Amino acid sequence: MSDMTGPDFSRNGGLLPAVAQDASTREVLMLAYMNEEAYAETVRTGRAVYYSRSRQRLWRKGEESGHQQQVQAIFVDCDADTILLLVEQVGAACHEGYKSCFFRQVVDGALVVTATQLKDPREIYNQESSS
């Protein structure tokens, strides 16, 4: 098996899932997508950059909120089609103001909020903003 140079962006329309995980606690913070340009900028700067499918452009995590992700390590899965970032999260990872985007849990078949909201998103983002 040959060594890969990085993720295989020739698949999946050039967008690969990228999981952000807290480097200290290993809590999964969010799932986003990266294209080759976002990945390259993340590697170069050490700050998480994603591709926003809704805005159709690069999304530099924290560009509006200030809630940046400082990348501590990058892993690529065995198929080279998923990226894992170990990050130091500054502020909330979720655009709804929670530490993690996974703040809802299925309990008895219903979604229940199981985390504390750190910040009201109306205090962070303008009306057009989304994740």
C-alpha positions in Angstrom: 0.0 0.0 0.0 1.4 3.4 -1.0 1.4 6.4 1.3 -1.3 8.9 0.4 -0.5 12.6 0.3 -3.8 13.6 1.8 -7.6 13.3 1.4 -9.0 12.2 -2.0 -11.0 15.1 -3.2 -11.6 13.5 -6.6 -14.6 11.6 -4.9 -17.9 12.8 -3.5 -18.1 15.9 -5.7 -14.9 17.3 -4.2 -16.5 17.7 -0.7 -15.4 15.5 2.1 -17.0 15.3 5.6 -14.8 16.8 8.3 -15.4 16.0 12.0 -14.2 18.5 14.5 -13.3 16.9 17.9 -12.2 18.6 21.1 -8.4 17.8 21.4 -8.6 17.6 25.2 -11.9 15.9 25.9 -12.4 14.1 22.6 -16.0 15.4 22.5 -17.3 15.6 19.0 -18.1 19.2 18.3 -19.4 19.3 14.8 -19.5 17.9 11.3 -18.8 20.1 8.3 -17.4 19.7 4.8 -14.1 20.5 3.3 -13.0 21.0 -0.3 -9.4 20.9 -1.4 -9.0 24.7 -0.9 -10.4 24.6 2.7 -8.2 21.6 3.6 -5.1 23.3 2.2 -5.8 26.6 4.1 -6.5 24.6 7.3 -3.1 22.8 7.0 -1.3 26.1 6.1 -2.8 28.3 8.9 -3.6 25.9 11.7 -7.2 27.3 11.9 -10.2 25.3 10.8 -11.6 26.3 7.4 -14.6 24.5 5.9 -16.7 24.8 2.8 -20.2 26.1 3.3 -22.6 24.2 1.1 -25.4 26.8 1.8 -23.2 29.8 0.9 -21.1 28.0 -1.7 -17.9 29.4 -0.4 -15.1 28.9 2.1 -16.2 29.3 5.7 -13.4 30.2 8.1 -14.7 29.0 11.4 -15.2 31.9 13.7 -15.1 34.6 11.0 -18.3 36.2 12.3 -18.6 34.8 15.8 -14.9 34.8 16.9 -15.4 31.2 17.9 -12.4 29.8 16.1 -11.0 26.3 16.1 -7.2 26.0 16.5 -6.2 22.8 14.9 -4.0 20.5 17.0 -3.9 17.5 14.7 -5.4 16.3 11.4 -6.3 12.7 10.6 -7.6 11.2 7.4 -9.5 7.9 7.4 -8.5 4.7 5.7 -10.4 5.5 2.5 -9.1 9.0 2.4 -12.6 10.4 2.2 -13.2 11.7 5.7 -11.2 14.2 7.7 -10.9 14.4 11.5 -9.6 17.5 13.1 -8.6 17.6 16.8 -9.2 21.2 17.7 -9.0 23.7 20.6 -12.4 25.3 20.4 -12.6 29.0 21.3 -16.2 29.7 22.4 -19.2 27.7 21.0 -18.7 25.3 18.1 -22.4 25.3 17.2 -24.1 28.2 15.5 -26.9 27.8 17.9 -24.6 28.8 20.8 -23.8 25.3 22.2 -20.3 23.9 22.8 -21.1 21.0 20.4 -23.6 20.8 17.6 -24.7 17.5 19.2 -26.6 19.0 22.0 -29.8 17.0 21.4 -30.2 13.4 22.5 -32.9 10.9 21.6 -34.7 9.9 24.8 -37.7 7.6 24.6 -38.0 8.4 20.9 -38.0 12.2 21.3 -35.2 14.8 20.9 -34.2 16.3 24.2 -31.7 19.2 24.7 -29.1 17.8 27.0 -26.6 20.7 27.1 -26.4 24.2 28.2 -26.5 27.0 25.6 -23.3 29.1 26.1 -24.4 32.0 24.0 -27.6 33.3 22.4 -26.9 33.1 18.6 -28.7 36.5 18.1 -25.8 38.1 20.1 -23.2 36.5 17.9 -24.5 36.4 14.3 -26.3 38.7 11.9 -29.7 37.7 10.6 -28.3 36.2 7.4 -25.8 34.0 9.1 -25.9 30.2 9.4 -23.5 27.4 9.8 
